[in-house]
């Protein structure tokens, strides 16, 4: 699926009508979006990014590989039984108490691994009360809804979303879904596209057809570590938003900018500790712990190791000690994996620290 997605972008680009500059014609850029058009100058990013979970953060009926691979999912929670059944390009979400059954079509699927569904009933949007979790290959209560005790089939169906929650959900999982602080689903593009992070990307492509490259979006890599955290935190939650939201305990391990800011070594002006220092948002997240050793040793290595890194010209921060235990797989100890309440998902804790046996989860 992911490979085909990338190849499709290449094929679309090759098939587009082009202008005298060799770039896609303006009308085609508007209809296909900037992702394919960006291939001309940013091929590596534009081919790889559509394969990432961010690009598939929201899927429409008929495009969802998770439900197609699991055409009938069932679970019983308390007095209610749930069924998520897929036939062709249609998926139906049903809940019953044995007497009354409520069935609704799945309008939008959020997530490419673990997956939650957004349902529409009488013009109101609801978050499904059960979600799919790949580690159990089945359904269980949606994260955050564990404390809900439904008393009717209607309540068991899902949690009604507020206007603010709806804008936040679609604003992060899709592109062009919010304009002037209003939800505009008619202009929505599924998933995180170029325009989502690089505001003005479409206008830049159109201007470039006339030879004008002055409207290129600002390079996000030039932001300070603090500003990058704030930028990524628009969806992954900033330090301030987590504090205001009173997210306490293991549940906040999902919010990487918040956790990173709590690290003793975080410095908002040092590029070695930013989100982009370790992660390329155009690529899938690398899961091998050893991959990040050079990032850690850029500050915590010996003098010889510091000199060999790309940022070797920068001195080690004050108090940055060399680890006496190991020089490999640093994150396996200093960024432990934390299991969310419910036990179905693990996240790497971005609060970098010395973890001692018996330590509880910090904040």
C-alpha positions as CSV (number, residue, x, y, z in Angstrom):
1,X,0.0,0.0,0.0
2,X,2.7,2.5,1.0
3,X,4.9,1.6,-2.0
4,X,2.0,2.0,-4.4
5,X,1.1,5.3,-2.8
6,X,4.6,6.7,-3.6
7,X,4.6,5.2,-7.1
8,X,1.2,6.7,-7.8
9,X,2.6,10.1,-7.1
10,X,5.4,9.6,-9.6
11,X,2.9,8.3,-12.2
12,X,0.6,11.3,-11.6
13,X,3.5,13.7,-12.1
14,X,4.6,12.0,-15.3
15,X,1.1,12.1,-16.7
16,X,0.5,15.8,-15.9
17,X,0.3,18.4,-18.6
18,X,3.4,20.6,-18.3
19,X,4.2,24.2,-18.8
20,X,7.2,25.5,-20.8
21,X,9.2,25.3,-17.6
22,X,8.8,21.5,-17.5
23,X,6.6,21.8,-14.3
24,X,2.9,20.8,-14.1
25,X,0.4,23.2,-15.6
26,X,-1.4,25.5,-13.1
27,X,-4.8,23.9,-13.4
28,X,-3.4,20.4,-12.8
29,X,-1.5,21.6,-9.7
30,X,-4.7,22.9,-8.2
31,X,-6.6,19.7,-8.9
32,X,-3.9,17.3,-7.8
33,X,-2.5,19.3,-4.9
34,X,1.2,20.2,-4.4
35,X,2.4,16.7,-3.4
36,X,2.9,15.5,-7.0
37,X,4.0,18.9,-8.2
38,X,6.7,19.1,-5.6
39,X,8.4,16.0,-7.1
40,X,10.1,18.2,-9.7
41,X,12.3,20.0,-7.2
42,X,11.9,17.9,-4.0
43,X,11.7,14.4,-5.3
44,X,13.1,12.5,-2.3
45,X,10.7,14.2,0.1
46,X,7.6,14.1,-2.2
47,X,8.0,10.4,-3.0
48,X,8.8,9.2,0.6
49,X,6.3,11.4,2.6
50,X,3.1,9.9,1.2
51,X,4.3,6.5,2.5
52,X,4.4,7.7,6.1
53,X,1.7,7.3,8.8
54,X,1.3,11.1,8.9
55,X,0.3,11.1,5.3
56,X,-2.3,8.4,6.1
57,X,-3.4,9.9,9.3
58,X,-7.0,10.1,7.9
59,X,-8.5,7.8,5.4
60,X,-11.8,7.8,3.5
61,X,-14.0,4.8,2.9
62,X,-12.5,2.4,0.4
63,X,-8.9,3.5,1.0
64,X,-8.4,1.9,4.4
65,X,-6.1,-1.2,4.4
66,X,-6.7,-1.9,8.1
67,X,-10.4,-2.7,7.8
68,X,-9.9,-4.4,4.5
69,X,-7.4,-6.8,6.1
70,X,-9.9,-7.2,9.0
71,X,-13.3,-7.3,7.3
72,X,-15.2,-8.3,10.5
73,X,-14.2,-7.1,13.9
74,X,-16.2,-7.8,17.1
75,X,-15.9,-7.2,20.8
76,X,-18.1,-7.2,23.8
77,X,-17.7,-4.4,26.4
78,X,-19.9,-4.7,29.4
79,X,-23.6,-4.9,28.3
80,X,-22.8,-4.0,24.7
81,X,-21.4,-5.8,21.6
82,X,-19.6,-4.0,18.8
83,X,-19.1,-5.1,15.2
84,X,-17.1,-3.2,12.6
85,X,-17.8,-4.9,9.2
86,X,-16.4,-4.1,5.8
87,X,-17.9,-5.0,2.4
88,X,-16.1,-3.6,-0.6
89,X,-15.5,0.1,-0.1
90,X,-18.1,0.5,2.8
91,X,-17.5,0.0,6.5
92,X,-20.3,-0.2,9.1
93,X,-19.9,0.3,12.8
94,X,-22.6,-1.3,14.9
95,X,-23.4,-1.6,18.6
96,X,-26.2,-3.6,20.3
97,X,-27.4,-4.4,23.8
98,X,-29.2,-7.5,22.4
99,X,-32.5,-5.7,22.0
100,X,-31.7,-2.6,20.1
101,X,-29.0,-2.2,17.4
102,X,-27.5,1.0,16.2
103,X,-25.5,0.9,12.9
104,X,-23.7,3.8,11.2
105,X,-21.4,4.0,8.2
106,X,-17.8,4.9,9.0
107,X,-17.2,8.3,7.4
108,X,-13.5,8.8,8.4
109,X,-10.8,6.5,9.8
110,X,-8.2,8.2,12.0
111,X,-4.8,6.4,12.2
112,X,-3.1,3.8,10.0
113,X,-2.1,1.2,12.7
114,X,-4.2,1.8,15.7
115,X,-7.4,3.2,14.4
116,X,-10.4,5.2,15.6
117,X,-13.5,6.0,13.6
118,X,-15.4,9.2,13.3
119,X,-19.2,8.7,12.9
120,X,-21.9,11.1,11.9
121,X,-25.4,11.0,13.3
122,X,-28.1,13.7,12.9
123,X,-25.4,16.2,11.8
124,X,-23.3,15.6,14.9
125,X,-19.9,13.9,14.9
126,X,-18.9,11.2,17.3
127,X,-15.7,9.4,18.2
128,X,-16.2,5.6,18.2
129,X,-16.1,4.2,21.7
130,X,-14.0,1.2,20.6
131,X,-10.9,1.3,18.3
132,X,-8.7,-1.1,16.5
133,X,-5.4,-2.1,18.1
134,X,-2.8,-4.0,16.0
135,X,-1.1,-5.7,19.0
136,X,-4.3,-7.5,19.8
137,X,-5.5,-7.5,16.2
138,X,-8.9,-6.5,17.5
139,X,-11.1,-4.0,19.2
140,X,-11.0,-2.4,22.6
141,X,-12.0,0.8,24.3
142,X,-10.7,4.0,22.6
143,X,-7.8,5.6,24.5
144,X,-9.1,8.3,26.8
145,X,-12.6,6.9,26.9
146,X,-11.9,4.3,29.6
147,X,-13.9,6.2,32.2
148,X,-17.1,6.3,30.2
149,X,-19.8,4.0,31.4
150,X,-22.6,4.0,28.8
151,X,-26.2,3.4,30.0
152,X,-27.8,3.3,26.5
153,X,-27.0,2.0,23.1
154,X,-26.7,5.7,22.0
155,X,-24.1,6.4,24.6
156,X,-22.3,3.1,23.9
157,X,-22.0,4.1,20.2
158,X,-19.4,6.9,20.8
159,X,-18.5,10.1,22.5
160,X,-20.0,13.3,21.0
161,X,-17.2,15.6,19.8
162,X,-17.3,19.3,20.7
163,X,-16.8,21.9,18.0
164,X,-13.3,22.5,19.3
165,X,-12.4,18.8,19.4
166,X,-13.7,18.3,15.8
167,X,-11.5,21.2,14.5
168,X,-8.5,19.9,16.3
169,X,-9.0,16.3,15.1
170,X,-9.5,17.2,11.5
171,X,-7.0,20.0,11.6
172,X,-4.2,17.6,12.6
173,X,-5.2,14.4,10.7
174,X,-6.1,16.1,7.5
175,X,-5.0,19.1,5.4
176,X,-7.1,22.2,4.4
177,X,-9.8,21.1,6.8
178,X,-9.9,24.4,8.8
179,X,-10.2,27.9,7.4
180,X,-10.8,31.0,9.4
181,X,-11.1,28.8,12.5
182,X,-14.1,27.0,10.9
183,X,-14.2,23.3,9.9
184,X,-14.5,23.1,6.1
185,X,-14.7,19.4,5.2
186,X,-15.5,20.2,1.6
187,X,-12.0,21.4,1.0
188,X,-10.3,18.7,3.2
189,X,-7.5,16.5,1.9
190,X,-7.0,13.3,3.8
191,X,-3.7,13.0,5.7
192,X,-0.9,15.4,6.2
193,X,0.2,16.8,2.9
194,X,2.9,19.3,1.9
195,X,0.6,22.2,2.4
196,X,-0.2,21.2,6.0
197,X,3.3,21.9,7.3
198,X,4.6,24.1,4.5
199,X,1.9,26.8,4.3
200,X,1.7,28.4,0.9
201,X,3.2,25.4,-0.9
202,X,0.5,25.4,-3.6
203,X,0.9,29.1,-4.3
204,X,4.7,28.6,-4.4
205,X,4.3,25.9,-7.1
206,X,2.0,28.1,-9.2
207,X,4.4,31.1,-8.9
208,X,7.3,28.9,-9.9
209,X,5.6,28.1,-13.2
210,X,6.2,31.8,-14.0
211,X,9.8,31.6,-12.8
212,X,9.1,33.3,-9.5
213,X,10.6,31.4,-6.6
214,X,10.3,34.2,-4.0
215,X,7.2,32.8,-2.4
216,X,8.9,29.6,-1.2
217,X,7.6,28.7,2.3
218,X,10.1,29.4,5.1
219,X,12.5,26.5,5.8
220,X,11.4,24.9,9.0
221,X,14.8,23.5,9.7
222,X,16.0,27.1,10.4
223,X,13.7,27.5,13.4
224,X,15.1,27.2,16.9
225,X,14.6,24.0,18.8
226,X,12.0,25.8,21.0
227,X,10.1,27.0,17.9
228,X,10.3,23.6,16.3
229,X,8.8,22.1,19.4
230,X,6.0,24.6,19.3
231,X,5.4,24.0,15.6
232,X,5.3,20.2,15.9
233,X,3.3,20.6,19.1
234,X,0.4,22.1,17.2
235,X,-0.6,18.4,16.7
236,X,1.8,16.5,19.0
237,X,1.0,18.9,21.9
238,X,3.1,21.7,23.3
239,X,4.3,21.9,26.9
240,X,1.8,24.6,27.5
241,X,-1.2,22.7,26.1
242,X,-0.4,19.6,28.1
243,X,-0.2,21.6,31.3
244,X,-3.4,23.5,30.6
245,X,-5.2,20.2,29.7
246,X,-4.1,18.6,33.0
247,X,-2.8,15.5,31.3
248,X,-1.2,13.6,34.2
249,X,0.5,10.2,34.2
250,X,1.5,7.8,31.5
251,X,-1.2,9.2,29.1
252,X,1.0,12.2,28.4
253,X,3.9,10.1,27.0
254,X,2.2,10.5,23.6
255,X,3.0,14.2,23.7
256,X,6.6,14.3,22.6
257,X,7.3,18.1,22.6
258,X,6.0,18.3,26.2
259,X,8.1,15.3,27.3
260,X,11.2,16.6,25.5
261,X,10.9,20.1,27.1
262,X,10.9,18.4,30.5
263,X,14.3,16.8,29.8
264,X,17.2,18.3,31.8
265,X,19.2,18.5,28.6
266,X,16.6,20.4,26.6
267,X,18.0,23.7,25.3
268,X,15.6,25.7,23.1
269,X,18.6,27.3,21.3
270,X,20.6,24.1,20.6
271,X,19.8,22.4,17.3
272,X,21.1,19.1,18.6
273,X,18.1,18.6,20.8
274,X,15.3,19.5,18.4
275,X,12.6,17.3,16.9
276,X,14.3,17.6,13.5
277,X,17.7,16.6,14.9
278,X,16.4,13.0,15.3
279,X,13.4,12.7,13.0
280,X,12.9,13.5,9.3
281,X,9.1,14.1,9.0
282,X,9.2,13.0,5.3
283,X,10.4,9.5,6.3
284,X,8.9,6.8,8.5
285,X,10.1,6.9,12.1
286,X,13.2,4.7,12.5
287,X,12.6,2.1,15.2
288,X,16.2,0.8,15.7
289,X,17.6,2.2,18.9
290,X,21.2,2.2,17.7
291,X,20.3,4.7,14.9
292,X,20.1,7.5,17.4
293,X,23.4,6.9,19.1
294,X,25.2,9.6,17.1
295,X,22.5,12.1,18.1
296,X,23.1,11.4,21.8
297,X,26.9,11.3,21.4
298,X,26.8,14.7,19.7
299,X,26.5,16.1,23.2
300,X,27.4,13.2,25.6
301,X,30.3,11.6,23.8
302,X,34.0,11.9,24.4
303,X,36.0,14.8,22.9
304,X,37.0,12.5,20.0
305,X,33.4,11.5,19.4
306,X,32.2,15.0,19.5
307,X,34.8,16.0,16.9
308,X,33.6,13.3,14.5
309,X,29.9,14.3,14.6
310,X,28.3,16.8,12.2
311,X,27.8,19.2,15.0
312,X,31.3,18.6,16.3
313,X,32.2,22.3,16.0
314,X,29.7,22.9,18.9
315,X,31.0,22.4,22.4
316,X,29.4,19.9,24.7
317,X,26.7,21.7,26.8
318,X,27.7,22.4,30.4
319,X,27.0,19.3,32.5
320,X,26.7,16.9,29.5
321,X,28.4,13.8,30.9
322,X,29.7,10.8,29.1
323,X,27.6,7.7,29.9
324,X,29.7,5.3,32.1
325,X,27.6,2.3,31.2
326,X,27.5,2.2,27.4
327,X,28.0,4.1,24.2
328,X,25.4,2.2,22.2
329,X,21.6,1.9,22.2
330,X,21.4,5.0,24.4
331,X,17.7,5.6,24.0
332,X,16.9,2.0,25.2
333,X,17.9,3.2,28.7
334,X,17.5,7.0,28.7
335,X,14.2,7.1,26.7
336,X,12.3,4.1,28.0
337,X,9.2,2.6,26.3
338,X,6.0,3.3,28.2
339,X,2.8,1.3,27.9
340,X,-0.3,3.4,27.9
341,X,-3.2,2.6,30.3
342,X,-5.0,-0.3,28.7
343,X,-1.8,-1.9,27.6
344,X,-2.4,-1.8,23.8
345,X,0.2,0.8,22.8
346,X,3.7,1.7,23.7
347,X,5.4,5.1,23.1
348,X,9.1,6.1,23.5
349,X,9.3,8.6,26.4
350,X,11.0,11.7,25.1
351,X,11.8,13.0,28.6
352,X,15.5,12.1,28.4
353,X,16.8,11.1,31.8
354,X,18.8,8.6,33.9
355,X,16.3,5.9,34.7
356,X,16.9,4.0,37.9
357,X,15.2,0.7,39.0
358,X,12.0,1.3,40.8
359,X,11.6,4.9,39.5
360,X,8.0,5.8,38.9
361,X,6.7,7.7,35.8
362,X,7.8,11.3,36.2
363,X,4.9,13.9,36.0
